[in-house]
Amino acid sequence: MTSSAEFARLAIETLCPTGAKVTISGNPEYGEVRDALSWNKRLADSRAPALIVRVSRAEQVAEALRFARAQGIRVSPRGGGHNYEARALRDDCLLLDLGGFDEIAIDAGARSAWVGAGVQGGRLIEELAQYGLGFPIGHCSDVSLSGYLLSGGFGWNSGSWGPACASVSEVELVLPSGAVLQASETVHPELFWAARGGGAGLCAVATRYRLKLHPLPQAAATWSGRFAAADAPLMADWLDRAVRGAHSSSEIACLVGPDIHTGEPAIAIRAVGMAQESGEAWRRIGSFDSPLPPARQIGAPEWEVTDFADLTKLSSMPTGKRVAADHIWSESSLGEMLLAVHHLAGIPGKSSTINLFGFGGGECVPNFAFGRDGALSVGGGNEAGIYAMWDDPIDDPLHLDWVRAANVSLAPHRDGRYVGEASLAADNGRVAECFTSEALRRLTRLRREHDPDSLLFGFES
C-alpha cells in the first residue's frame, strides 16, 4: 500500500508537469482550498478528498484520470458555482476542479460559442450581449455552466429557448479511459444524449461545450408585488388567472417566505416579460397589473424595465451560508401549490423561501423532446424549489425539519424532481424521481459500458 508521502510525491511528479495544480490532504493550504470548493458551509468540512487537482485542459483531465486509476482511488469532477449538497466533496477521492476551464470563444456570425465548464453564466451573458446574442443561462449569475448544462438547465428565457441543454450542439468529453472526444448528435450520439440532462449520471468528464446562440431580447419588463402570507386563500385564484393571461415566454415566480424589508411572513410575486421592445414586454405580463388580488399588500406593486443581461440581478444566492434544499416538478398550478405551503412562510425565517415557478399560460418549455433528445426526461413545467439558508450550526435541525415539512406539504403535487436541485441523498428513491425509467436504464447501461470499474462518482451518496 502506497504511503501518504509516496502518494504525494507520485501525484506531484505525475500531474504538476502537465500544468495541473495539485493540493494534497495534509498540506497547509488544503483546508482553505477545500472550503473554497464547497459553496454550502454546512458541508464544507464533511468530507475530505485525498487530493484536489485544478485543471484547465482536457489532456490534464486525462492524465488525472489515469493517475487515479493507477492509485486505486475514485474521481469526483466539480464544475464550479453552487451545489446544495456539495456532491463533489467525497472522502479519499481525487477531486477534479474544472474551474480553470474558463474560456469563451464566440463566433457571432455562426451564432455559436465554445465555452469551458467553469464559465459562469453572468460573465457569459455579458460577453454575448455585446454581439446582441443570448443563451438561457441560470437565474443566478454565479451558476457555472458544467453542472447546470449536464442537469438540463432551466434558466432565463427558457419559455422561448427551451432548456439550456437544447442549445448545446457539441460537448468535449474525457472518458474514464483517458480518451478525449467530441460528442454531438451525429458523433458519439449516445454520450451526447447522456450529457444533455444526465447530471452526475454522465459516464465521462465534460470539459467544454459548443452552444447554439439566440438573438438577445432587447427589453425585459418586471412586475413585482408583495402580500401577506396569511392571505394566500385570497390570492390563489387571482395568481392562476394572471399566469394563464401572461405570454408563454413570460416567467412567473412566487416566493413564500419572510418579506425582504419587514421580515413578516409574505408572498412575493414577480412576473418577467421579455421581448424585442419594451411595450411588447409589458403587454406580455399585463395580466398581473389589474385588478390586484383582495389581499393585504406589503408596499405598492412595482414595475421596472431592464436589459436582459441584467436579469440575473433579480435572483441571487448569498454566499457563506449553511444550506439545505430540495425540488419538485408539478402539474398543479402555482395557486394550488401556494395554498399547500403558505403556512410555512414564517418558519424558520430570514433567508429561507419556497420558490414556486412557472411560465405564462401554464406552458411547458418548448424545443426539446424530453427523454428522446437527451437524458433530461422529467419536468419543464411548474416547479417548487425549497431553499433553507442560515448561519449558526445550532439551527441546523430547525432548517432541515422545515425542508422536510415543505416536502410533505408539496407531496400531493409532486410529479418528479429536477436532478440539478433535488436532495438526492434524502432517500434511495430520489434519483428515480428525476428520470423516466427508460432514461435511467439507458444512463446505467452507458456507465457500465464506459466506466465498468466506477472510476467516476455518479449518483451515489
Secondary structure as GFF3:
##gff-version 3
##sequence-region A 1 461
A	DSSP	alpha_helix	4	15	.	.	.	ID=ss1
A	DSSP	three_ten_helix	16	18	.	.	.	ID=ss2
A	DSSP	beta_strand	21	24	.	.	.	ID=ss3
A	DSSP	alpha_helix	30	36	.	.	.	ID=ss4
A	DSSP	beta_strand	51	54	.	.	.	ID=ss5
A	DSSP	alpha_helix	58	71	.	.	.	ID=ss6
A	DSSP	beta_strand	75	78	.	.	.	ID=ss7
A	DSSP	beta_strand	94	97	.	.	.	ID=ss8
A	DSSP	beta_strand	104	107	.	.	.	ID=ss9
A	DSSP	beta_strand	112	116	.	.	.	ID=ss10
A	DSSP	alpha_helix	121	129	.	.	.	ID=ss11
A	DSSP	beta_strand	133	134	.	.	.	ID=ss12
A	DSSP	alpha_helix	145	151	.	.	.	ID=ss13
A	DSSP	alpha_helix	158	161	.	.	.	ID=ss14
A	DSSP	three_ten_helix	164	167	.	.	.	ID=ss15
A	DSSP	beta_strand	168	174	.	.	.	ID=ss16
A	DSSP	beta_strand	180	183	.	.	.	ID=ss17
A	DSSP	alpha_helix	189	195	.	.	.	ID=ss18
A	DSSP	three_ten_helix	199	201	.	.	.	ID=ss19
A	DSSP	beta_strand	205	212	.	.	.	ID=ss20
A	DSSP	beta_strand	214	215	.	.	.	ID=ss21
A	DSSP	beta_strand	219	228	.	.	.	ID=ss22
A	DSSP	three_ten_helix	229	231	.	.	.	ID=ss23
A	DSSP	alpha_helix	232	245	.	.	.	ID=ss24
A	DSSP	beta_strand	251	258	.	.	.	ID=ss25
A	DSSP	beta_strand	265	275	.	.	.	ID=ss26
A	DSSP	alpha_helix	278	284	.	.	.	ID=ss27
A	DSSP	three_ten_helix	286	288	.	.	.	ID=ss28
A	DSSP	beta_strand	302	306	.	.	.	ID=ss29
A	DSSP	three_ten_helix	308	314	.	.	.	ID=ss30
A	DSSP	beta_strand	322	330	.	.	.	ID=ss31
A	DSSP	alpha_helix	334	341	.	.	.	ID=ss32
A	DSSP	three_ten_helix	342	344	.	.	.	ID=ss33
A	DSSP	beta_strand	353	359	.	.	.	ID=ss34
A	DSSP	three_ten_helix	360	362	.	.	.	ID=ss35
A	DSSP	beta_strand	382	390	.	.	.	ID=ss36
A	DSSP	three_ten_helix	393	395	.	.	.	ID=ss37
A	DSSP	alpha_helix	396	410	.	.	.	ID=ss38
A	DSSP	three_ten_helix	411	413	.	.	.	ID=ss39
A	DSSP	alpha_helix	430	433	.	.	.	ID=ss40
A	DSSP	alpha_helix	437	450	.	.	.	ID=ss41
###
